[in-house]
Amino acid sequence: MKIAVVGAGTIIFRDEGIGVYAQRYLAENYTFEGDVTLVDGGVLGFQLMTYYTDYDKVIILDTITMKEEAPGALYNIPGEELLGLGSYKQTAHEVEIVEMLEIAALNGNLSDVHIVGIVPEDILSVKVGLSETLQRAFPEFVSEAIAELERSGVAVLPKAEGMSLAEILDAYENPTAQRSVDPTQAD
């Protein structure tokens, strides 16, 4: 099975970037036994359509606006449940994910899509990073993405070394900063 994990969102609008951070966290901290492609879908827009049509399964990591739900609430929603709903969220995305799902469905070649979504606290502030609420919920968000991969038959194996969420957020907040390298650990 060919699987894509797409981290959707816009990192400059605080919690809106959680999908991008989660995709990076998975890439930095895990290996996958299976045909898994991790995609930073933050600004790809319609270029993401390829994944919705050419892969057997697509797992989208993103924020989701659900009325009456507290920030940090998690969802795992099959894509077909979102068809016909139009926009399922209020974000800065130029092209809404549901609209692309609907187009792929109309063409008759929509992959098995799951949205692993989390209710954001702040998607209006122009700030890179996550609210404290979503930082606390991040481990459970990543765990649900891993569980969805495992339900698809993918073995998810932790790497010996990786990056913490704090290091990933820092890498996006300070993109020109270099990670310190221990000279005794040369390749």
C-alpha positions in Angstrom: 0.0 0.0 0.0 1.3 3.4 -1.0 0.6 5.9 1.8 1.2 9.7 2.1 1.2 11.6 5.4 0.5 15.2 4.6 1.2 17.9 7.2 -1.2 20.7 6.2 -1.2 24.2 7.5 0.4 27.6 7.6 3.1 27.9 10.2 2.9 31.7 10.4 -0.6 31.5 12.0 0.4 29.8 15.2 -1.7 26.6 15.8 -2.5 26.4 12.1 1.0 25.0 11.6 0.5 21.9 13.8 0.2 19.5 10.8 3.5 20.7 9.4 5.2 20.4 12.8 3.7 16.9 13.3 4.9 15.7 9.8 8.4 17.0 10.6 8.3 15.3 14.0 7.4 12.0 12.4 10.2 12.4 9.9 12.8 13.3 12.5 11.8 10.6 15.1 10.5 7.5 13.2 11.2 5.2 10.4 8.5 3.3 8.5 8.4 -0.2 7.2 6.3 0.2 4.1 5.8 2.6 1.3 5.2 5.8 3.3 5.9 9.4 2.0 5.9 12.3 4.4 4.8 15.5 2.8 5.1 19.1 4.1 1.9 20.2 2.5 1.9 23.7 4.1 1.9 25.7 0.9 1.4 23.2 -1.8 -2.2 24.0 -2.6 -3.5 22.2 -5.6 -0.2 20.3 -6.0 -1.5 18.1 -3.2 -4.1 16.7 -5.6 -1.5 14.2 -6.8 -1.4 12.6 -3.4 -5.2 12.3 -3.2 -5.4 10.5 -6.5 -2.1 8.6 -6.9 -1.7 7.1 -3.4 -3.8 4.3 -1.9 -4.2 6.1 1.4 -3.6 9.7 2.5 -3.4 10.8 6.1 -3.8 14.5 6.5 -2.6 16.1 9.7 -4.3 19.4 10.3 -6.4 21.7 12.4 -10.1 21.3 12.3 -12.8 23.7 13.5 -15.6 21.9 15.3 -18.3 24.0 17.1 -18.6 23.5 20.8 -15.3 21.6 21.1 -12.4 22.7 23.3 -9.0 23.5 21.8 -6.9 20.3 21.8 -9.9 18.0 21.0 -8.8 15.3 18.5 -10.6 13.8 15.6 -9.8 11.0 13.0 -12.4 11.5 10.3 -12.6 9.5 7.1 -12.5 11.8 4.0 -15.8 10.6 2.6 -17.6 12.0 5.8 -16.3 15.5 4.8 -17.5 15.3 1.2 -20.2 17.8 0.5 -19.5 19.9 3.6 -17.4 22.5 1.8 -14.9 24.0 4.2 -14.5 22.1 7.5 -12.4 24.8 9.0 -11.6 28.4 9.2 -8.0 28.9 8.3 -5.6 30.8 6.1 -5.4 27.9 3.5 -5.7 29.3 0.0 -7.3 26.1 -1.2 -9.4 24.1 1.2 -8.6 20.5 1.6 -12.3 19.4 1.4 -12.6 21.2 -2.0 -9.7 19.2 -3.3 -11.2 16.0 -2.0 -14.5 16.8 -3.7 -12.7 17.4 -7.0 -10.8 14.1 -6.7 -14.0 12.3 -5.9 -15.8 13.8 -8.9 -13.0 12.4 -11.1 -13.6 9.0 -9.5 -10.1 8.4 -8.2 -10.1 9.5 -4.6 -7.7 7.7 -2.3 -8.7 6.4 1.2 -8.3 9.7 3.0 -8.3 10.3 6.8 -8.1 13.6 8.5 -6.3 13.5 11.8 -7.4 16.8 13.1 -7.1 18.9 16.2 -9.2 21.8 17.3 -6.9 24.9 17.5 -6.8 27.6 20.1 -5.2 30.4 18.0 -5.1 30.5 14.2 -5.3 34.3 14.0 -2.1 35.5 15.6 0.7 36.0 13.1 3.3 34.0 15.1 5.3 30.9 14.4 4.8 28.2 17.1 2.0 26.6 19.0 -0.2 27.6 21.9 0.5 25.9 25.2 -2.8 24.0 24.8 -1.7 22.4 21.5 1.8 21.8 22.7 0.3 19.7 25.5 -2.0 17.9 23.1 0.8 17.3 20.5 1.9 13.9 21.8 -1.6 12.5 21.5 -2.0 14.1 18.0 1.2 12.4 16.8 0.1 9.1 18.5 -3.2 9.2 16.5 -1.3 9.6 13.3 1.0 6.7 14.2 -2.1 4.6 15.1 -3.6 5.3 11.7 -0.4 4.2 10.0 -0.4 1.0 12.1 -4.0 0.3 11.2 -2.9 0.4 7.6 -0.2 -2.2 8.2 2.8 0.1 8.5 5.3 -0.7 11.2 6.4 2.6 12.9 9.8 2.4 14.5 11.3 5.0 16.8 14.8 6.3 15.8 17.6 6.1 18.3 17.9 9.9 18.2 15.5 12.6 16.9 14.1 16.0 17.6 11.8 17.2 20.3 8.8 19.3 19.6 10.7 22.3 21.1 13.6 21.8 18.8 11.3 21.5 15.8 9.4 24.7 16.7 12.8 26.4 17.3 14.0 25.3 13.8 10.9 27.0 12.2 11.1 30.1 14.5 14.9 30.5 13.8 15.5 28.9 10.4 19.0 30.3 10.1 20.2 28.9 13.4 22.4 25.8 13.2 21.8 22.8 15.4 24.9 22.3 17.6 27.0 19.4 16.5 29.1 17.4 18.9 32.5 17.1 17.2 33.2 13.8 18.8 30.2 12.4 16.9 31.5 13.0 13.4 30.3 10.8 10.6 
